[in-house]
């Protein structure tokens, strides 16, 4: 209830600020970016960020605060930064009935799971196995020329692939949750638009964000861990590529920080969990196959005993 109450109060404050303060300082000679009228935006953002990631409806406030902080550090407001600030302010104070150009909604994660601590495992992920427990086959299949299936218990390739994709989805969903927690300001959460970052689409040919990665995970579009790695690396590299110069120094540093954290902790745990779970599955299937062989051997022994007993009785 407390986050909802805070959200309601901030909605009222920001709405009043937009209606009363914006026009008061608009077109005032010598006033930069509305002057102190917009200080409340930064303060609200700081308060929210103190308690974790910004609510979806206030993420653009966080973007505004970061841009202003960056300008203060550099000691200058460039035309590009000014355009970014103007884009943020338009979205923050636009009428609620007008369509928003910034996408802030995030998909519901279908799987609630967490990455757990696993033993260090720096080896590459094993290729998907195509043999596990499947359907029982005829006992006489081992005879050549019989036209029947092999005696060995084999896995249905389609069922095994489905198992692997579901396991991958569960692990990556936990990884995405950890990525969101490592990005408290929501810098990489949603797609970047030209309204917030002018000329972004002309610089970045393949945008990527946590939201898109999450959607691909939910739809099981990743066939393996390598594809997921590629998208995450692309996301961080896009940020570094676009944010050049002194003004983009903070953004580049944050991208490198989160990338390092993701690779050394989140990805490492994900790979370790994958290896561990696939190892458990293989051992379980090996036990099942052994039990199947033992059962078949026992049946053959019983059959031989019956035949022998029948011959003696005759």
C-alpha positions in Angstrom: 0.0 0.0 0.0 2.9 2.4 0.7 4.2 2.4 -2.8 0.7 3.0 -4.2 0.2 5.8 -1.7 3.5 7.4 -2.7 2.6 7.0 -6.4 -0.8 8.8 -5.8 0.9 11.7 -4.0 3.6 12.1 -6.6 0.9 12.0 -9.4 -0.8 14.9 -7.7 2.4 16.8 -7.1 3.7 16.4 -10.7 0.3 17.3 -12.2 0.1 20.5 -10.1 3.7 21.3 -11.0 3.0 20.9 -14.7 -0.1 23.1 -14.6 1.2 25.9 -12.4 5.0 26.1 -12.5 5.8 25.3 -16.1 4.0 28.4 -17.6 5.3 30.6 -14.8 8.9 30.3 -16.1 8.2 29.7 -19.7 9.9 32.2 -22.1 11.4 34.0 -19.2 14.5 35.8 -20.4 17.7 34.4 -18.8 16.1 31.3 -17.3 17.6 28.0 -18.4 15.4 24.9 -18.7 12.7 26.5 -16.6 15.1 27.4 -13.8 14.3 26.2 -10.3 10.7 25.3 -11.3 11.9 21.9 -12.5 13.9 21.2 -9.3 11.0 19.2 -7.9 11.4 16.7 -10.8 15.0 16.0 -9.7 14.0 15.8 -6.1 11.1 13.4 -6.7 13.4 11.3 -8.8 16.0 11.2 -6.1 13.5 10.1 -3.5 12.1 7.4 -5.7 15.5 6.1 -6.6 16.5 5.9 -3.0 13.9 3.1 -2.6 14.6 1.2 -5.8 13.7 1.3 -9.4 11.3 4.0 -10.6 7.7 3.0 -11.1 6.9 2.7 -14.8 5.0 6.0 -15.0 8.0 7.9 -13.6 10.9 6.4 -15.5 11.1 9.5 -17.8 11.5 11.6 -14.7 14.6 9.6 -13.9 15.9 10.1 -17.4 15.5 13.8 -17.0 17.3 13.8 -13.7 20.3 11.9 -15.2 20.5 14.3 -18.1 20.5 17.3 -15.8 23.1 15.7 -13.5 25.3 15.0 -16.5 25.1 18.6 -17.6 26.0 19.8 -14.1 29.1 17.6 -14.1 30.2 18.8 -17.5 29.3 22.4 -16.7 27.6 22.9 -20.0 24.3 22.3 -21.7 24.7 21.2 -25.3 22.0 21.4 -28.0 21.7 17.6 -27.8 21.2 17.6 -24.1 18.7 20.4 -24.4 16.7 18.5 -26.9 16.7 15.4 -24.6 15.5 17.5 -21.7 12.7 19.1 -23.8 11.6 15.6 -24.9 11.5 14.5 -21.2 9.5 17.5 -20.2 7.0 17.1 -23.0 6.3 13.5 -21.9 6.2 14.4 -18.2 3.7 17.2 -18.5 1.7 16.2 -21.5 -2.0 15.7 -21.1 -2.8 12.2 -19.9 -5.2 11.8 -22.8 -2.5 12.3 -25.4 -0.6 9.3 -26.6 2.9 8.9 -25.1 5.8 8.4 -27.4 7.8 6.6 -24.8 7.0 3.0 -24.0 7.1 2.4 -20.3 5.0 -0.7 -19.8 6.8 -4.0 -19.2 5.5 -7.5 -19.8 4.5 -9.7 -16.9 7.1 -12.3 -16.3 5.3 -15.7 -16.7 7.8 -17.5 -14.5 8.8 -16.4 -11.0 12.2 -17.9 -10.2 15.5 -16.8 -8.9 19.0 -17.6 -9.8 20.6 -19.5 -7.0 24.3 -19.8 -6.0 26.0 -22.5 -7.9 29.6 -23.9 -7.9 31.9 -22.0 -10.2 31.7 -23.3 -13.7 33.5 -21.3 -16.4 33.1 -23.9 -19.2 30.9 -23.4 -22.2 27.4 -24.7 -22.1 27.0 -28.2 -23.3 25.3 -28.7 -26.7 21.6 -29.8 -26.4 21.3 -33.5 -25.8 19.0 -35.4 -28.0 18.9 -38.6 -26.1 17.0 -39.1 -22.9 14.3 -41.2 -21.4 11.6 -41.9 -24.0 9.2 -44.7 -24.7 9.8 -48.3 -24.0 10.7 -50.4 -27.0 10.1 -54.0 -27.9 12.3 -56.5 -26.2 13.0 -58.3 -29.5 14.2 -55.1 -31.2 17.9 -55.9 -30.8 17.7 -58.7 -33.4 18.8 -57.4 -36.7 16.4 -57.6 -39.6 13.4 -57.7 -37.3 12.3 -54.3 -38.5 11.6 -53.2 -34.9 13.1 -50.3 -33.0 16.4 -50.5 -31.1 16.4 -52.0 -27.7 17.9 -48.9 -26.1 15.7 -46.4 -24.4 15.9 -43.2 -26.6 14.6 -39.8 -26.1 12.0 -38.2 -28.3 14.0 -35.3 -29.7 11.1 -33.0 -29.8 10.2 -33.6 -26.1 13.8 -33.2 -25.1 14.1 -29.9 -27.0 10.9 -28.6 -25.3 12.4 -29.5 -21.9 15.6 -27.6 -22.7 13.7 -24.5 -23.9 11.6 -24.5 -20.8 14.6 -24.9 -18.5 16.4 -22.1 -20.4 13.4 -19.8 -20.1 13.2 -20.4 -16.3 16.9 -19.7 -15.9 16.9 -16.6 -18.1 13.8 -15.2 -16.4 15.7 -15.3 -13.2 18.6 -13.7 -14.9 16.4 -10.9 -16.2 15.1 -10.3 -12.7 18.7 -9.9 -11.5 19.5 -7.5 -14.4 16.6 -5.3 -13.4 17.8 -5.2 -9.8 21.3 -4.3 -11.0 19.7 -1.4 -12.9 17.9 0.6 -10.2 17.5 3.6 -12.4 15.9 1.7 -15.2 18.5 2.9 -17.7 18.2 -0.3 -19.9 14.6 -1.3 -19.0 12.7 0.1 -22.0 13.3 0.9 -25.7 15.0 4.2 -26.4 13.1 6.6 -28.7 14.2 9.5 -30.7 12.0 11.7 -28.6 14.3 11.1 -25.6 17.5 10.6 -27.5 17.5 12.6 -30.7 19.0 10.8 -33.7 19.2 7.5 -31.8 17.7 5.5 -34.6 20.2 6.9 -37.1 23.1 5.9 -34.8 21.9 2.5 -33.5 20.7 0.1 -36.2 19.6 -2.7 -33.8 18.1 -1.3 -30.5 17.9 -3.7 -27.5 16.6 -3.4 -24.0 15.7 -5.6 -21.0 12.0 -5.4 -21.9 12.6 -6.9 -25.4 15.0 -9.5 -24.0 12.3 -10.5 -21.5 9.7 -10.8 -24.2 11.9 -13.1 -26.3 12.6 -15.2 -23.2 8.9 -15.5 -22.4 8.2 -16.6 -26.0 11.1 -19.1 -25.9 12.7 -17.4 -28.9 16.2 -18.1 -27.6 17.5 -21.4 -28.7 20.5 -21.3 -26.4 22.4 -19.2 -24.0 24.7 -17.7 -26.7 21.8 -15.9 -28.4 20.8 -14.4 -25.0 24.4 -13.3 -24.4 24.5 -11.6 -27.8 21.4 -9.5 -27.1 22.6 -8.4 -23.6 26.1 -7.4 -24.9 24.4 -5.5 -27.8 22.2 -3.6 -25.3 25.2 -2.4 -23.3 27.3 -1.7 -26.4 24.5 0.4 -27.9 24.6 2.7 -24.8 28.3 3.1 -25.1 28.2 3.8 -28.9 25.5 6.4 -28.6 26.7 8.3 -25.6 29.9 9.9 -26.7 31.9 12.8 -25.4 32.0 14.2 -21.8 28.2 14.4 -21.7 27.9 10.6 -22.2 30.6 9.7 -19.7 28.2 8.7 -16.9 26.1 6.6 -19.3 29.1 4.8 -20.6 30.4 4.1 -17.2 27.1 2.8 -16.0 26.8 0.5 -19.1 30.3 -0.9 -18.4 29.5 -1.4 -14.7 26.3 -3.3 -15.3 27.9 -5.3 -18.1 30.7 -6.4 -15.8 28.2 -7.3 -13.1 26.1 -9.2 -15.5 29.0 -11.2 -17.0 30.8 -12.0 -13.8 27.8 -12.8 -11.6 24.4 -13.1 -13.4 25.6 -14.9 -16.5 28.0 -17.1 -14.5 25.3 -18.2 -12.2 22.9 -18.9 -15.1 25.5 -21.1 -16.9 26.3 -22.9 -13.6 22.6 -23.5 -13.0 22.1 -24.8 -16.6 25.0 -27.2 -16.2 23.8 -28.4 -12.9 20.2 -29.0 -14.0 21.2 -30.8 -17.2 23.6 -33.0 -15.2 20.7 -33.9 -12.8 18.5 -34.7 -15.8 21.2 -36.9 -17.4 21.7 -38.9 -14.2 18.0 -39.4 -13.7 17.7 -40.7 -17.3 20.7 -43.0 -16.8 19.1 -44.5 -13.8 15.8 -44.9 -15.6 17.6 -46.6 -18.5 19.4 -48.9 -16.2 16.2 -49.8 -14.4 14.7 -50.6 -17.8 17.6 -52.9 -18.7 17.5 -54.6 -15.3 13.8 -55.2 -15.7 14.2 -56.6 -19.2 17.0 -58.9 -18.0 14.9 -60.1 -15.1 12.0 -60.9 -17.5 14.3 -62.9 -19.7 15.7 -64.8 -16.7 12.2 -65.6 -15.5 11.3 -66.8 -19.0 14.3 -69.1 -19.2 13.5 -70.5 -15.7 9.9 -71.2 -16.8 11.0 -73.0 -20.0 13.5 -75.0 -18.0 11.0 -76.0 -15.4 8.5 -76.9 -18.1 11.1 -79.1 -19.9 12.0 -80.9 -16.6 8.3 -81.4 -15.8 7.7 -82.9 -19.2 
